Every structure is written in C-alpha cells, then in structure tokens.
Amino acid sequence: METKILLQNDSLWNRLQSFSLDTPNVDFPFSKKLAKEENWTLDFTAKAIEEYKNSFISVVLYQTELHQAKLSIKSGTCI
C-alpha cells in the first residue's frame, strides 16, 4: 500500500502499526469479539483493523475527512 511506503519511517505510524487492540493473555480478545459480533473471519477482521489504522493515520497526519465510501467494512469488504 502506498501509505505504508510514505510513512514507514514516521514514529506515529510505527507506533500505531505495533499497537494491538487485543489485550495479551485473555481468552476472548477484542479481535475475536469483533469477528464474532460482525460474523467475520479472523483474517477479514485483521484486515478491517488494519484499514481503520490506515484511515486514522490519514485523518491525523493529513487532516483528511473519513468518508463512508472509503470504509465499507460493514458490507463485508475492506477497501
């Protein structure tokens, strides 16, 4: 993804990419709860979380607006 190439040396980008929404050593972490609630596969859930992180970086660093069309995760597609 182009964003990753542009931001690979940015400290905020690196911190966000290494941040996990899952609490370590729990039986039912956030990603599994999300997958279950949305009826997604774990692979798709990981991609959705990655897209949210990418969108967050775009909003914070470039002050862009987050558009519904960009994130159509609820419909089952990660763009």
Sequence and secondary structure as in RCSB ss.txt:
>XXXX:A:sequence
METKILLQNDSLWNRLQSFSLDTPNVDFPFSKKLAKEENWTLDFTAKAIEEYKNSFISVVLYQTELHQAKLSIKS
GTCI
>XXXX:A:secstr
 HHHHHHTT HHHHHHHH  SS TT SS HHHHHHHHHT  HHHHHHHHHHHHHHHHHHHHH     TTT  GGG
T   
